[in-house]
Amino acid sequence: MDIEQIKIIEKPKVRLKFIDMARSLAILLMLEGHFIELLFSNFKPMVKLIRETGTSGYIIFDWFYFIKGFTAPLFFTVTGVVFIYLLARNKDAGYRRNPRVIKGFRRAFELLIWGYLLQLNLRHFTNTLNHDTPWFYAFHVLQSIGAGIIVLLLIFGIYKLINRGPLFLYYFIAGTTVFCFYPSIKGLGDGVFFPSQAPQIIQNIFHGPYSVFPIIPWMAFTMYGGMVGALTIRYQDHVKKFWYPLVYISVGIVLNAFGRNIGLNLDSSVEFISGIKPNLVENSWLYGRLGQIFIALGMFMLIDKLINFKGELFLKIGQNTLSIYIIHVIILYGGLFGYGLNRYYAHALNGWQVLLSAAFFIAAFVLFIKYLEFFESIKSNVLGLFSSKKKH
């Protein structure tokens, strides 16, 4: 039989609930964090206090600020987890014949396109692409995730080509390598951009004037997520055993508690061997965040095991993160159309007002996801109406 005639059959889709739980938590925390950051009148003064003294004086805000810093790393990591878990399950498929590869590249470019589209401002479209409005060239979360998916796919291709060693090791090395570049990039300082002679749209990918989520260090979280996804496939029969989540929680505690000490010891060791101090202690906060993510993933695994979580609506939120992200950018920041809450209510609400408004904001998105099929049917009917008019 011609080998090209053999169908590659994917295994039945077994959705691990802990992955969708983590994605749902991340997107809900993002909605809450962005809403309060944009509309709370005392946000900037209280953040300044935290950076200067370690506390804002209000424990609720201190916890909010801590969780806000945890949200983006969680989102990037979970992206890597779910992507590699779905991509690499079909071990027998070649790289080109794996349908997830084509879907992955399409998804990556879709994220890149949406990322830049949301930075357009149709209200002032003629000025959007000139140097007076450089925000269009910013490298934000969707672009960074899209680039991360492309690298996940390329590394997976290298793994299939070499066919040596476990897949999780490839992503571990990739994530660690990206983190190793962070001290050098951070050391460039303000006003010094890399690559120095490149256009701004390229500089922002690495270290530019509008590098909101540059690939260094944020892509590392996606790579470590890929590592977790590969480990989850490798030990799929053990995910719901007690020892597996406890390993994640234990590693997370070590990284979170001793990240700085690990960095200092690595600096000393490299300096002793080579005479060069790489300043890896600068990565301590990154590994601290990674440790917190491992703890969260381990806790979600335990919840899935002990409770058999059946919150379908909560899980559905995690399965529709792109739609939620796009709509929230349009509503809050005036993405694409130029009319958002930032135009009328930026830093205009007091504490109680912003808390109640944030609760309603999140509830609106939960209702949107609950009735998502209804909204999709309306969209299909509208598009069908326009297409029928064109035919006539």
Contacts in CASP RR format, 6 or more apart in sequence:
PFRMAT RR
TARGET T0000
AUTHOR 0000-0000-0000
METHOD contacts of the structure
MODEL  1
MDIEQIKIIEKPKVRLKFIDMARSLAILLMLEGHFIELLFSNFKPMVKLI
RETGTSGYIIFDWFYFIKGFTAPLFFTVTGVVFIYLLARNKDAGYRRNPR
VIKGFRRAFELLIWGYLLQLNLRHFTNTLNHDTPWFYAFHVLQSIGAGII
VLLLIFGIYKLINRGPLFLYYFIAGTTVFCFYPSIKGLGDGVFFPSQAPQ
IIQNIFHGPYSVFPIIPWMAFTMYGGMVGALTIRYQDHVKKFWYPLVYIS
VGIVLNAFGRNIGLNLDSSVEFISGIKPNLVENSWLYGRLGQIFIALGMF
MLIDKLINFKGELFLKIGQNTLSIYIIHVIILYGGLFGYGLNRYYAHALN
GWQVLLSAAFFIAAFVLFIKYLEFFESIKSNVLGLFSSKKKH
8 90 0 8 1.000
8 92 0 8 1.000
8 93 0 8 1.000
8 94 0 8 1.000
8 97 0 8 1.000
8 98 0 8 1.000
8 99 0 8 1.000
10 89 0 8 1.000
10 90 0 8 1.000
10 93 0 8 1.000
10 99 0 8 1.000
11 89 0 8 1.000
11 90 0 8 1.000
16 85 0 8 1.000
16 232 0 8 1.000
16 239 0 8 1.000
16 304 0 8 1.000
17 300 0 8 1.000
17 304 0 8 1.000
17 309 0 8 1.000
17 315 0 8 1.000
18 239 0 8 1.000
18 297 0 8 1.000
18 298 0 8 1.000
18 300 0 8 1.000
18 301 0 8 1.000
18 303 0 8 1.000
18 304 0 8 1.000
19 78 0 8 1.000
19 81 0 8 1.000
19 82 0 8 1.000
19 85 0 8 1.000
20 315 0 8 1.000
20 318 0 8 1.000
20 319 0 8 1.000
21 300 0 8 1.000
21 303 0 8 1.000
21 304 0 8 1.000
21 309 0 8 1.000
21 314 0 8 1.000
21 315 0 8 1.000
22 74 0 8 1.000
22 78 0 8 1.000
22 81 0 8 1.000
22 296 0 8 1.000
22 297 0 8 1.000
22 300 0 8 1.000
23 75 0 8 1.000
23 78 0 8 1.000
23 82 0 8 1.000
23 317 0 8 1.000
23 318 0 8 1.000
23 319 0 8 1.000
23 321 0 8 1.000
24 314 0 8 1.000
24 315 0 8 1.000
24 317 0 8 1.000
24 318 0 8 1.000
25 74 0 8 1.000
25 296 0 8 1.000
26 71 0 8 1.000
26 74 0 8 1.000
26 75 0 8 1.000
26 78 0 8 1.000
26 321 0 8 1.000
27 75 0 8 1.000
27 317 0 8 1.000
27 318 0 8 1.000
27 321 0 8 1.000
27 324 0 8 1.000
27 325 0 8 1.000
28 317 0 8 1.000
28 362 0 8 1.000
29 67 0 8 1.000
29 68 0 8 1.000
29 70 0 8 1.000
29 71 0 8 1.000
29 74 0 8 1.000
30 71 0 8 1.000
30 72 0 8 1.000
30 75 0 8 1.000
30 325 0 8 1.000
30 328 0 8 1.000
31 324 0 8 1.000
31 328 0 8 1.000
31 358 0 8 1.000
31 361 0 8 1.000
31 362 0 8 1.000
31 365 0 8 1.000
32 358 0 8 1.000
32 362 0 8 1.000
33 64 0 8 1.000
33 67 0 8 1.000
33 68 0 8 1.000
33 71 0 8 1.000
33 358 0 8 1.000
34 328 0 8 1.000
34 332 0 8 1.000
35 332 0 8 1.000
35 354 0 8 1.000
35 357 0 8 1.000
35 358 0 8 1.000
35 361 0 8 1.000
35 362 0 8 1.000
36 43 0 8 1.000
36 64 0 8 1.000
36 354 0 8 1.000
36 355 0 8 1.000
36 358 0 8 1.000
37 43 0 8 1.000
37 68 0 8 1.000
38 332 0 8 1.000
38 333 0 8 1.000
38 341 0 8 1.000
38 342 0 8 1.000
38 346 0 8 1.000
38 347 0 8 1.000
39 341 0 8 1.000
39 345 0 8 1.000
39 346 0 8 1.000
39 347 0 8 1.000
39 348 0 8 1.000
39 349 0 8 1.000
39 354 0 8 1.000
39 357 0 8 1.000
40 347 0 8 1.000
40 349 0 8 1.000
40 351 0 8 1.000
40 354 0 8 1.000
41 347 0 8 1.000
41 348 0 8 1.000
41 349 0 8 1.000
41 350 0 8 1.000
41 351 0 8 1.000
41 354 0 8 1.000
42 350 0 8 1.000
42 351 0 8 1.000
43 347 0 8 1.000
44 347 0 8 1.000
46 56 0 8 1.000
46 57 0 8 1.000
46 58 0 8 1.000
46 61 0 8 1.000
46 65 0 8 1.000
47 56 0 8 1.000
47 65 0 8 1.000
49 55 0 8 1.000
49 56 0 8 1.000
49 57 0 8 1.000
50 56 0 8 1.000
50 62 0 8 1.000
50 65 0 8 1.000
55 62 0 8 1.000
56 62 0 8 1.000
56 65 0 8 1.000
69 289 0 8 1.000
70 289 0 8 1.000
70 292 0 8 1.000
70 293 0 8 1.000
72 141 0 8 1.000
72 213 0 8 1.000
72 218 0 8 1.000
73 218 0 8 1.000
73 221 0 8 1.000
73 289 0 8 1.000
73 290 0 8 1.000
73 292 0 8 1.000
73 293 0 8 1.000
74 293 0 8 1.000
74 296 0 8 1.000
75 141 0 8 1.000
75 145 0 8 1.000
75 321 0 8 1.000
76 144 0 8 1.000
76 145 0 8 1.000
76 218 0 8 1.000
76 219 0 8 1.000
76 221 0 8 1.000
76 222 0 8 1.000
76 225 0 8 1.000
77 221 0 8 1.000
77 222 0 8 1.000
77 224 0 8 1.000
77 225 0 8 1.000
77 228 0 8 1.000
77 290 0 8 1.000
77 293 0 8 1.000
77 297 0 8 1.000
78 225 0 8 1.000
79 145 0 8 1.000
79 148 0 8 1.000
79 149 0 8 1.000
79 222 0 8 1.000
79 225 0 8 1.000
80 149 0 8 1.000
80 152 0 8 1.000
80 222 0 8 1.000
80 223 0 8 1.000
80 225 0 8 1.000
80 226 0 8 1.000
80 228 0 8 1.000
80 229 0 8 1.000
81 225 0 8 1.000
81 226 0 8 1.000
81 228 0 8 1.000
81 229 0 8 1.000
81 232 0 8 1.000
81 297 0 8 1.000
82 229 0 8 1.000
83 104 0 8 1.000
83 149 0 8 1.000
83 152 0 8 1.000
83 226 0 8 1.000
84 152 0 8 1.000
84 156 0 8 1.000
84 167 0 8 1.000
84 171 0 8 1.000
84 225 0 8 1.000
84 226 0 8 1.000
84 229 0 8 1.000
84 230 0 8 1.000
84 233 0 8 1.000
85 229 0 8 1.000
85 232 0 8 1.000
85 233 0 8 1.000
86 100 0 8 1.000
87 98 0 8 1.000
87 100 0 8 1.000
87 101 0 8 1.000
87 104 0 8 1.000
87 152 0 8 1.000
87 153 0 8 1.000
87 156 0 8 1.000
88 156 0 8 1.000
88 167 0 8 1.000
88 229 0 8 1.000
88 230 0 8 1.000
88 233 0 8 1.000
89 233 0 8 1.000
90 98 0 8 1.000
90 100 0 8 1.000
93 99 0 8 1.000
94 160 0 8 1.000
95 101 0 8 1.000
95 156 0 8 1.000
95 157 0 8 1.000
95 160 0 8 1.000
95 161 0 8 1.000
101 153 0 8 1.000
101 156 0 8 1.000
104 149 0 8 1.000
104 153 0 8 1.000
105 150 0 8 1.000
105 153 0 8 1.000
107 146 0 8 1.000
107 149 0 8 1.000
108 146 0 8 1.000
108 147 0 8 1.000
108 148 0 8 1.000
108 149 0 8 1.000
108 150 0 8 1.000
108 153 0 8 1.000
109 146 0 8 1.000
111 142 0 8 1.000
111 143 0 8 1.000
111 145 0 8 1.000
111 146 0 8 1.000
111 149 0 8 1.000
111 322 0 8 1.000
112 142 0 8 1.000
112 143 0 8 1.000
112 146 0 8 1.000
112 147 0 8 1.000
114 142 0 8 1.000
114 322 0 8 1.000
114 326 0 8 1.000
115 140 0 8 1.000
115 142 0 8 1.000
115 143 0 8 1.000
116 136 0 8 1.000
116 143 0 8 1.000
117 336 0 8 1.000
118 140 0 8 1.000
118 142 0 8 1.000
118 326 0 8 1.000
118 329 0 8 1.000
118 330 0 8 1.000
118 335 0 8 1.000
118 336 0 8 1.000
119 135 0 8 1.000
119 136 0 8 1.000
119 137 0 8 1.000
119 138 0 8 1.000
119 140 0 8 1.000
119 335 0 8 1.000
120 128 0 8 1.000
120 136 0 8 1.000
120 335 0 8 1.000
120 336 0 8 1.000
121 127 0 8 1.000
121 128 0 8 1.000
121 133 0 8 1.000
121 136 0 8 1.000
121 334 0 8 1.000
121 335 0 8 1.000
121 336 0 8 1.000
121 337 0 8 1.000
121 338 0 8 1.000
122 336 0 8 1.000
122 337 0 8 1.000
122 338 0 8 1.000
123 337 0 8 1.000
123 338 0 8 1.000
123 339 0 8 1.000
124 133 0 8 1.000
124 338 0 8 1.000
127 133 0 8 1.000
128 136 0 8 1.000
129 136 0 8 1.000
134 200 0 8 1.000
134 209 0 8 1.000
134 210 0 8 1.000
135 210 0 8 1.000
137 200 0 8 1.000
137 201 0 8 1.000
137 204 0 8 1.000
137 210 0 8 1.000
138 204 0 8 1.000
138 210 0 8 1.000
138 211 0 8 1.000
138 212 0 8 1.000
139 204 0 8 1.000
139 205 0 8 1.000
139 210 0 8 1.000
139 211 0 8 1.000
139 212 0 8 1.000
139 213 0 8 1.000
139 214 0 8 1.000
139 215 0 8 1.000
140 212 0 8 1.000
140 213 0 8 1.000
141 212 0 8 1.000
141 213 0 8 1.000
141 325 0 8 1.000
142 325 0 8 1.000
143 205 0 8 1.000
143 213 0 8 1.000
144 213 0 8 1.000
144 214 0 8 1.000
144 215 0 8 1.000
144 218 0 8 1.000
144 219 0 8 1.000
145 222 0 8 1.000
147 205 0 8 1.000
147 215 0 8 1.000
147 219 0 8 1.000
148 215 0 8 1.000
148 219 0 8 1.000
148 222 0 8 1.000
148 223 0 8 1.000
149 222 0 8 1.000
151 174 0 8 1.000
151 219 0 8 1.000
151 222 0 8 1.000
151 223 0 8 1.000
152 171 0 8 1.000
152 222 0 8 1.000
152 223 0 8 1.000
152 226 0 8 1.000
155 170 0 8 1.000
155 171 0 8 1.000
155 174 0 8 1.000
155 223 0 8 1.000
156 167 0 8 1.000
156 170 0 8 1.000
158 170 0 8 1.000
159 165 0 8 1.000
159 167 0 8 1.000
159 170 0 8 1.000
166 230 0 8 1.000
166 234 0 8 1.000
167 230 0 8 1.000
167 233 0 8 1.000
167 234 0 8 1.000
168 226 0 8 1.000
168 227 0 8 1.000
168 228 0 8 1.000
168 229 0 8 1.000
168 230 0 8 1.000
168 231 0 8 1.000
168 234 0 8 1.000
170 230 0 8 1.000
171 223 0 8 1.000
171 224 0 8 1.000
171 225 0 8 1.000
171 226 0 8 1.000
171 227 0 8 1.000
171 230 0 8 1.000
172 223 0 8 1.000
172 224 0 8 1.000
172 227 0 8 1.000
174 220 0 8 1.000
174 223 0 8 1.000
175 219 0 8 1.000
175 220 0 8 1.000
175 223 0 8 1.000
175 224 0 8 1.000
175 227 0 8 1.000
176 220 0 8 1.000
178 215 0 8 1.000
178 216 0 8 1.000
178 217 0 8 1.000
178 219 0 8 1.000
178 220 0 8 1.000
178 223 0 8 1.000
179 217 0 8 1.000
179 220 0 8 1.000
179 283 0 8 1.000
179 286 0 8 1.000
179 287 0 8 1.000
180 278 0 8 1.000
180 280 0 8 1.000
180 283 0 8 1.000
181 216 0 8 1.000
181 217 0 8 1.000
182 216 0 8 1.000
182 217 0 8 1.000
182 220 0 8 1.000
182 282 0 8 1.000
182 283 0 8 1.000
182 286 0 8 1.000
183 278 0 8 1.000
183 279 0 8 1.000
183 280 0 8 1.000
183 282 0 8 1.000
183 283 0 8 1.000
185 194 0 8 1.000
185 206 0 8 1.000
185 207 0 8 1.000
185 214 0 8 1.000
185 216 0 8 1.000
186 282 0 8 1.000
188 194 0 8 1.000
188 207 0 8 1.000
191 209 0 8 1.000
192 207 0 8 1.000
193 203 0 8 1.000
193 207 0 8 1.000
193 208 0 8 1.000
193 209 0 8 1.000
194 203 0 8 1.000
194 206 0 8 1.000
194 207 0 8 1.000
194 208 0 8 1.000
195 202 0 8 1.000
195 203 0 8 1.000
195 206 0 8 1.000
200 208 0 8 1.000
200 209 0 8 1.000
200 210 0 8 1.000
203 209 0 8 1.000
203 211 0 8 1.000
204 210 0 8 1.000
204 211 0 8 1.000
204 214 0 8 1.000
205 211 0 8 1.000
205 214 0 8 1.000
205 215 0 8 1.000
206 214 0 8 1.000
206 215 0 8 1.000
206 216 0 8 1.000
207 214 0 8 1.000
207 216 0 8 1.000
208 214 0 8 1.000
217 283 0 8 1.000
217 286 0 8 1.000
220 286 0 8 1.000
221 289 0 8 1.000
221 290 0 8 1.000
221 293 0 8 1.000
224 290 0 8 1.000
228 297 0 8 1.000
232 239 0 8 1.000
235 244 0 8 1.000
238 244 0 8 1.000
239 245 0 8 1.000
239 301 0 8 1.000
240 301 0 8 1.000
240 304 0 8 1.000
240 305 0 8 1.000
241 305 0 8 1.000
242 302 0 8 1.000
242 305 0 8 1.000
244 301 0 8 1.000
245 297 0 8 1.000
245 298 0 8 1.000
245 299 0 8 1.000
245 301 0 8 1.000
245 302 0 8 1.000
245 305 0 8 1.000
246 298 0 8 1.000
248 294 0 8 1.000
248 295 0 8 1.000
248 297 0 8 1.000
248 298 0 8 1.000
248 301 0 8 1.000
249 294 0 8 1.000
249 295 0 8 1.000
249 298 0 8 1.000
249 299 0 8 1.000
251 291 0 8 1.000
251 294 0 8 1.000
252 288 0 8 1.000
252 290 0 8 1.000
252 291 0 8 1.000
252 292 0 8 1.000
252 293 0 8 1.000
252 294 0 8 1.000
252 295 0 8 1.000
253 291 0 8 1.000
253 295 0 8 1.000
254 291 0 8 1.000
255 262 0 8 1.000
255 287 0 8 1.000
255 288 0 8 1.000
255 290 0 8 1.000
255 291 0 8 1.000
255 294 0 8 1.000
256 288 0 8 1.000
256 291 0 8 1.000
256 292 0 8 1.000
256 295 0 8 1.000
259 284 0 8 1.000
259 287 0 8 1.000
259 288 0 8 1.000
260 281 0 8 1.000
260 284 0 8 1.000
262 284 0 8 1.000
262 287 0 8 1.000
263 280 0 8 1.000
263 281 0 8 1.000
263 283 0 8 1.000
263 284 0 8 1.000
263 287 0 8 1.000
264 281 0 8 1.000
266 278 0 8 1.000
266 280 0 8 1.000
266 281 0 8 1.000
267 277 0 8 1.000
267 278 0 8 1.000
267 279 0 8 1.000
267 280 0 8 1.000
267 281 0 8 1.000
270 276 0 8 1.000
270 277 0 8 1.000
270 278 0 8 1.000
270 280 0 8 1.000
271 277 0 8 1.000
271 278 0 8 1.000
303 309 0 8 1.000
309 315 0 8 1.000
313 366 0 8 1.000
313 369 0 8 1.000
313 370 0 8 1.000
316 369 0 8 1.000
316 370 0 8 1.000
316 372 0 8 1.000
317 324 0 8 1.000
317 365 0 8 1.000
317 366 0 8 1.000
317 369 0 8 1.000
320 369 0 8 1.000
320 372 0 8 1.000
323 372 0 8 1.000
324 365 0 8 1.000
324 368 0 8 1.000
324 369 0 8 1.000
327 365 0 8 1.000
327 368 0 8 1.000
328 365 0 8 1.000
329 335 0 8 1.000
329 336 0 8 1.000
330 336 0 8 1.000
330 337 0 8 1.000
330 340 0 8 1.000
331 340 0 8 1.000
331 341 0 8 1.000
332 340 0 8 1.000
332 341 0 8 1.000
332 342 0 8 1.000
333 340 0 8 1.000
333 342 0 8 1.000
334 340 0 8 1.000
334 341 0 8 1.000
334 342 0 8 1.000
334 343 0 8 1.000
349 357 0 8 1.000
368 375 0 8 1.000
END
